[in-house]
Amino acid sequence: MGADAASSDTHIRLMPCQPEYFDAATALIVSIQRDEFGFDIDLARQPDLSAIPAFYQSGAGNFWVALHDDTVVGTIALKDIGEHNVALRKMFVAAKYRGSEWGVAKKLLHTAIHWARHHDVQSIFLGTTEKFRAAHRFYEKHGFSLIEKTSLPASFLFMPVDTRFYRLDLASDR
């Protein structure tokens, strides 16, 4: 790890998303979706992002931002889908902050898993696309297992671009 990253790393903090960060968080998500991955999507077609507190921050769900100083550099959300299950959504990290030197993705995921365990969640489900190959490796490295779409709970919210699905079983480590 370089000295710059090590000293900068102490400035990464995670917190539940507050109103003052909504615009920056949604701008980060949409810019990665459109500019990096070429998805034809905008904020208007993601109504969950226009209602973060109501959609995500209830029940066993939450929405976090990773901040470098006061700049949003990452996001992650858990959506309570009932029956002690959550869906992991909106995990995005700005390109400059990816990788083990910053550890932003790992911190976001560990925060969400810790939250889920303390809110009696038994399983975390997620959907992703074939394009996000680094994400596949990341989730698998952190204990998620690839599952068939038919193994998802009926309450899971499908995104049209999702083709790969994962599950992390928290019930077995209680």
N, C-alpha and C positions, 0 to 999 in steps of 0.2 A: 504494500500500500504506500502510495506516495505521501510525502509530508503534507502537501497541500490538502489532499483528501482527508487525511487523518485529522488535521486541525479543523477543516471545514465540517467534518462529520459531527462535531459537537454542536453545530448549529442546526442540525436536523431535529425537528421536534414534531410529534404527532399529536393531533387533538381532534375531537369531534368537530365536524364542520359547523362553523358559526356563520350567521348571515353576512358578515363582512368578507367572507371567503367564497361565497356562492359563485359570484361572477368569475373569479379567477379559476376556481375548480372546474366549472363547466367549460370555460374557454380552453383549459388544458386538455380536457377529455375530447372535445370536438376537434381540436387541432391535431391531436394524435390520430384520431379516427380518420379524418379527412386527408391531412397532409402527409402523414407517414404511411398509412395503410390503404389510402385511396377509396375509402367507403363513401358512398353518396349519402351522407347523413348530416343533419344540422341539429341545433338545439331544439327547434320547433318539433322535430320528429322524435324527441326523447322527453316526453312529458314528465317522467320521473325526476329529471334534472331541474325542472321548474318548480318542483314541490319536494325538495330534499327532506325537510323535517317531517312532513306528513307521510311521504312514501317510505323513507328509510329509517328515520329516527323514532321508531315506535316498536313496542314489543321487544323481541330479541335482536332487532336490527339497529344499525347505526351507520353513519357515513363519516369517514375520517379524511383529513388532509395531512399531508407531510409538508412541513414548512422549512425552507432554508432561509434563515433570518425571518423575513415576513412574506416571502414569496412562496406560493403554492407550487410544489414540485412533484406531488404525487397524490393519488386518491385511492380509496378502497371503500366499498360499501357491503353491508350485509342486509338483505331484505328478509324479514321474518315471513316465511311461507307456511307457517302453522305446523302443528304436530311435532314440535321440538326440532324443526328443520329451518335452515336459512339458505338463501342463495347468495353466493359471493358475486358481486357485480362491480363494475366501474373501477377496476384496478388498472390504473395508468400511472406511469412514471415518466417525467420529462427525460428526453434522450440523454442529456448531460448528466443526469443523476442515476442512471442505470448502472448495474454491475455491483460487484462485491466491495469496491472501494467506498461507495456511499452507503450501500446496504439499505436503500430506501424501500425497495420492494419487500425485502425480508422483514423489515421493521413493520411495514404496513400489514403484511400477512400475519405476523406474530401477534400484533395488536388485535386484529380481527378474531383470530383463533382464541386468544386469551379472553376476549369479551364473550365469545360464543360459549366457552366452557363455563364461565361465571353466570351465564343466563340459561343454563340447563339445555343447551342445544345438543342434539345427538348426532346430527350430520350436517355438513356444509356441502352444498352442491354448486357446481358452476358449469357454464357453457362457454365455449370459446371457438375460434375459427381455425381452420387449417393454416392460415397465414401466420398465426402467433406461435411459431415453433419454439422460440425461446421460452414463451409462457408455458408450453407443454412440459418442457424439461424442468422449469422452475416448480410448477405444481407437483409434478411427480417426485422431485427431490424433497419436497416438503410433506410427503405422505399421502397425497391425493392419488386415487386409483381411477383409471379410465373406466367408464361404464357405458352401457348402451343407453340410447335415448329412452328406450322403453323402461329403464330402471329408475327414471326420475319420478319424483312425486307428482301427482296430478296438479298440484298447486304451483309447480315450477313455471316461471315466466320465461317463455322462449323468445330469444332474439332471432330474427330471420337469418342472420349471418352465422349463427352457431351451428357447428357440425361435430364438435367433440365435447364430451361431457365427462365431468369428474365428480368424485365424492370423497370427502374426508370423514371417516367415522370417528366421532368423539366419544360415543357411548362405550366403546371397547377399552378406552384408557381411563375410565372412571373407577 
